[in-house]
Amino acid sequence: MLHQEISAKGYAGHYQRVKMAIAPLRRGLPIDTPRERPPSPRQVTRWIITAPSRRDLHTAEALRRLLDHCPELARTHDLVRQFAAMLDIRDARPLAHWLEQLSRSRLPALASLANVIREDQPAVVQGITTPFNSGVNEGRITDLKLQNRIMSGRAGVPLLRHRVILVALL
């Protein structure tokens, strides 16, 4: 009867959906309040790597609740912010202490990251302390690969060169 009444008022949904919605009421249970959808790992990663001054209020609050709930993630957040501070001021002196904190974090992924960074620590120090990077070159390589994929691998060098120059000018 409820489905008929709300259909008469314009509801276009199915009977089964109405039945499922009122089933808890028939059993005397309270209706669940809508819950916030949990963030995806990609969203959480973006929240963590974004500088606190650039986060909006909703994001900052969601991240705070998440960090309060998960101490491992809070520890990871602190370590990421420490590394970001090193990059901001271009000072690699705290790097050794930071790597030690990574190793002692009792999180296998972070300990593994510390080992990898130690293998090439001079390059990491160079990357932190100098203003130069290969970002522009990486962007050009990505453009070139994209153009080659767009043309399904049929592009010869002269045509690719011409298209890359056009993209660069745009």
Stockholm file with secondary structure:
# STOCKHOLM 1.0

chainA/1-170         MLHQEISAKGYAGHYQRVKMAIAPLRRGLPIDTPRERPPSPRQVTRWIITAPSRRDLHTAEALRRLLDHCPELARTHDLVRQFAAMLDIRDARPLAHWLEQLSRSRLPALASLANVIREDQPAVVQGITTPFNSGVNEGRITDLKLQNRIMSGRAGVPLLRHRVILVALL
#=GR chainA/1-170 SS CHHHHHHHTTCCSCHHHHHHHHHHHHTTCCCCCCCCCCCCHHHHHHHHHSCGGGCCHHHHHHHHHHHHHCHHHHHHHHHHHHHHHHHHHTCCTTHHHHHHHHHHTCCHHHHHHHHHHHHTHHHHHHHHHCSCCSHHHHHHHHHHHHHHHHTTTCCCHHHHHHHHHHHHHC
#=GC SS_cons         CHHHHHHHTTCCSCHHHHHHHHHHHHTTCCCCCCCCCCCCHHHHHHHHHSCGGGCCHHHHHHHHHHHHHCHHHHHHHHHHHHHHHHHHHTCCTTHHHHHHHHHHTCCHHHHHHHHHHHHTHHHHHHHHHCSCCSHHHHHHHHHHHHHHHHTTTCCCHHHHHHHHHHHHHC
//
